Amino acid sequence: MRRRVSPPGGGRGRHVRVRARARPALLLPLAALGGWALLGPGGWAEELLALWVSRGAGPAPAPGPGPAPLPPPPRLAGVPPGVPAPCGRRGAPFLLVLVSSAPAHRARREAIRATWGSRRRARGRRVRTLFLLGREGAAEALARRDVVAADFRDAYRNLTRKTLSGLAWAAARCPGARYVLKTDDDVYVNVGGLVDELLGRGAPRGDDPLTPGADRRRAPRGAAGRPPLYLGRVHWRVWPSREAGGRHEVSEALYPPGLGPFPPYASGTGYVLSAAAVRLVLAGAGAVPPLPLEDVFVGLSARRGGLAPAHCPRLAGAAHFPPDRCCHGRVLLTVHRVGPGEMARVWDLVRGPGPLCSPLQAALGLLRCRALAWLRG
């Protein structure tokens, strides 16, 4: 029987060379994806830098010699003080969500009311969602009773006044709320995930003093002395726009060139303030120029009180992520640029049966969500 001998360099050798050539072809896309995840827009390098900036941002200027008086509740436009209904100490929410909206965005508000804004509890904690409008929202405030309609013209340049009216309402009419989320009407909020995040940062788990029947004597040690929280996607070294007539124009009179870039602040698409941080922002607001950029204004007011923002990459800022059960239901806490139709699709998607993420999806976490946004964008 003749033994078959492969010639040198033939057969098996060719397969080895083919596999050797295939490895670089596979590694190149993986390396490109890894480099993009590290160095691309919103990549891990940016996240680490934002985290470092937020932790290293010292309070400047230093807080004044004593706390400034809090502003009074906002003057409401043609609605009684009981609209929306005050929280009451025993019924105060763990999380109060304030959604900045505009009169023409009725469809967005209805989409939120029908989806994540309909939640009244998450992880056993109370949640309440209200909308912020100017005087044009008075009729809707009376009809729906979930609108803070402050007495000023609703316009983009009045966003700072709108945010301050919401925070002042929270401090005066809902002082027992432990946390306040300020967000926009085109943002999907993962309410359960956000409550989990806040609980994980030190909020009492077994004893919520805002829940009826809770035993206040069993509150965790150090709960009363927990530092104020100002949490969001931190922006740093953002320079004011001097474009005359531009939407984001900040005049030199309001913010002189000698001040340099804005101090670090959290993106207005979604940031969280603890109850103490709300009071600090309101107390410092009177000493800050009335900038039309509400997120920058809140950052400056917080800084005035000695409070710097803490970075959380799960609060996604201005980035948009395509609908995905794992990303929207577990990984991300806010997603921007979500219209009414997509809001309903995402809501149905995350409420379906079965686990939100596979083990691999959970392990990849934010990296996978960023890759999906890049691939589908």
N, C-alpha and C positions, 0 to 999 in steps of 0.2 A: 504494500500500500504506500503510495507516494505521499510524503508529508508536504503540506502546502506551507510555503514560507513567504511571508510578505516582504516585498522588496524594501530596501532602505529608503526611508522618507516617504513611503506610500501608506495607504490604508489608515492604520491607527495614527500615524504621524500627522496625516492631514487633518484628522478630527481634533487632535490636540492643538494644532495651529489655529483651526477655526474657533475653538473655544477660547484660546488665548486672545484672538482678535476680538471676540465678542465681549470679553470682560471690560475693556476700556469703553466700548459702546454703551454698556449698561451703567458703568460708573459715572460717565459724563453727565447724563440727566440727573442722577442722584446728587452729584456734586453741585450742579447748577441749582437744584431745588434747595439743597442745604445752604448754599451761599445766599440765595434769595431770602430764605427764612431767617438768616442771620443778619444780612445787610440791607435787604430790601425795605420798601416803605412799611412801617409798622413791624419790622422784623425784631428778632430777639435782641440785637445790638441796641436798637432804639428803645426797646422795653427796659433793658438793663440801665441804659443811660438815664431814661426817665425816672426809674426807680432810684438811682443814685442822686439825681438832681432833687427829687422830692424829699429824700431823706437828709440831704445836705443843705437844703434851703433854710437858712436861718431867718428868724423873725425880724424883719426890717421894714419900716421903722419899728422900734420897740413900742409896746403898748403904753398908753398914757398912764398918768398917776392913779386913775380910778376908772371904773366902768362908766361909759356914757349911758344915759337913760335910753331904754328901748323906744323906738317910734311907736305911736299909737296904732291900733288896728287900721287897715286901709279904709278909706272912705268909699263905700260901695255905691254903685250907680243905680239909684232907683229901686233898690231891694232892701228889705228889712235886715237888721243885724243877724237874725237867725237863719239867713240863707247864704251859704250852706249852714247846716246845723252845726253848732259847736260840738266838739268831741265829748267833753265831760271826762273827768278824771278816771272814772271806773270803766269807761268805754273807749278810752284813747287807743289808737292803733300803735302797734309796734313799728310799722312803717307807713308813713303818709307820703303818697306820691302826688307831686304837683306837676301837671302837664301844661307847659306853655303852648297856647294855641292861638289861632287867629279867627276872626268872625267867618271868613270864607271857607274855613276848614271843617265844616260841619260833618262831612263824610268821614274824615279822619277821627273825629271825636266819637262818632257812632261806632266805628270799627273798634276803637279801644274799649268802649263800653260793652261791646259784644264779645270781647276776647279777654286779654289779660287784665283789663281794668274792671272786669266783673268779679274778680277774686276778692273775697272778704276775709279769707284766712289763708295762711301758708305756713306749713310746719307748725300748726297749732297757734300761730300768732296772728293778731288782727292786722288787716291791711285796709287802707282806704285810698281811693283815687279821686282827685279833684282837678278841674281844668282852670287855667288862668286866662282871663280875657279882660279887655277894656270895657268901657261903658256900653259898647255895642253888644255885649253879651248879657245885658240885663234881662231881656225877655227869656233867653234860654236858662239863665240862672233861676228864674222863678218857675219855669216849667220843669226843669230836670233836677234842680236843687243840688247839683254837684259842680257848680261854676262859681268861682270867686271873680265877680265882675267889678273891678275897681274903677273909680271915677276919673278916667283919663281917656284920651283918644287912643284907640288900638292901632299902633303903627310899629314898624320894625325898629325905629329909632327909640321907641319907648319900651323895649324889651327889659331894660334894667329896672324901670319902674314896675313893670309887670312882675318880675321875679321878686323884687322887694315887697310888693303887695302880698304875694303868696307867702313869703317867709314871715312877714308881719302878721298875717292871718294865722299862720301856724303857731306863732309864739303867743298870740293873744287868745285864740279860740280853740287851739288844740295843743296846749302846753305839755300834755302828758305823752305826746308822740315821742318815741325814743329816737327814731331816725326819720329824716325827710329826704326823699329822692326828688330832685328837680330834673325833668326831662322834657322832650319835645313831642309834638303830636305825630311825627313820622318815625317814632322809635318803638321797636318791639322790646318789651321788658320781660325778662325771665324772673317773675316775681318770687317763685319758690327758690330759685338759685340765689337770688339776691338776699333773701332772708337767711338762707344757709350761710352765705358769705359773711353776713353781719354777725350771726350767732357764732361762727367760727373765729371771729375777731374779738370775742370776749363778752358779747352780750349774754346775760344770764340764761342758761338753758332750762334748768329745772324750776326756776322761780321768776315769773314775769310779774312784777308788781303792778302792771297795768291790767292784769287779768282779774276779774272778780273772784274773790275768795282766796287769792294768793296770800301766802304767809310771808309778810315782808321781813320777818325776823330771820328767815332762812336765806336771805340774799347772799350771794357769794362774796367772799372777802375781796375788798378792793373795788367792788362794782361802783361805789359812790365816787371813788377817786379816779376812775378811768379817764384818760385824757380825751378831749374832744376829737372827733373824727371828721375829716374833710377828705373824701375818697373819690377818685375818678381817674380818667385818663389824663395824665399830666402833660401839658405843653410848656416848653421852656424856650427862652430866647426868641420870642415872637415880637417883632417890631411893629409899632403902630403904623397903620396905613394913612398916608397923607394925601391920598387921591381926592381932590375936591369933588364933592357931591357923591362920592362912592358910598356904597352901603355900609362899609366898615370904617369910614373916615373918622379919624381922631385928630382933632386940631392940635396945633402946638400949644395953644392956650390951655387946653384941657390936660395935655400930657407933654410937657416941654421936652425938647430933644435931649437935654442934658441928663434926663433920667434913664436913657438907654432903652433896652427892650423891656417888655413887661416882665414882672417877676413870674415864677411858675404858677400856673393856675390849672384847674381841671376843666376839660371840655364841657361846654354847655349842653351837649347831647345827653348827658347823664352823669350827675355827681350826687354823692350822698353827704349829708350833714347830720351829725348827731344833734340832739337837742341843745347841748351846750355850744356846739359850733354855730347853730342858728343864732343863738343869742350873741355870740362873738361877732358874727358878720353884721347883724343889725346894729350892734353897738359901735362898730367901726365904720359903718357906711356913711355917717355924717361927716367924717373927716377925709373922705375919698372923693376925688373929682367925679362928677356924674358922667362917666363914660357910657356911650351907647352900647358897648359890648358887655352884655350881662355877665358872661363867665369870667371875663377879665376883671370886671368890677367886684364880683364876689371874691375872686382871688386876692385882690388888693385889700378888700375889707377884712378878709380873714387874716391876711398878713399884718394888717394894722393891729389886730388883736393877738398877734404872736402865734398864729396858726398857719402851718404850711400844708399843702396838699399831699396826700399819700397816693401813690400810683397803684392802679389795679388794671392789668391788661385785659381782664374779662369785661370791663366796661369799655366797649370797643370804639368809642369816640365817633368820628365821622365815617369810619369804614362801613361798607355794606357787605353783607355775607348772604349768599343765595340760600333759600330755604333748605334746611337740613335738620333732621330730627335730633341728632346728637349735638350739633353746634348750638341750635336755638334752645334746646330743652335742657342742656346740662352744662356745656362748656362756657358759653357766652352769657353775660348778664344783660347787655343791651345791644341792639343792632339798629343802625341808623338807615334812613332812606327806605322805609317800609311803608308802602301805600296801603289803602284800605283793603284791596283785593288780596295782596300778599299777606297782610296781617291775618286775615281769616284763614288762608291756606296754612300758614305757619301754626296757628292755634290748633287747627284740626290735626296737623302733623304731629305735634308734640303730645297731644292728648290721646293718641292711638294706643292700642294694647302693646304689651311687650316692653322690654328694656329700651331705654333711650339710646344707649350706645353699646356696641359690641366691646369686648375687652380690648381689642386692638384700637378701635376708635377712641376709647377712653384713655388709652396709654398715649396716643398721638396728640390728643387734646387740641390745644390752640394751634399747633403746627398744622394739623389736618384742616382745620377750619380756614386758616390763612391760605393753604394750598388750594382749597376749593374756591375761595374767593378769587384767587389769581387765575385759575384754570377757566372759571365760568365768567370771568369779568372781561 
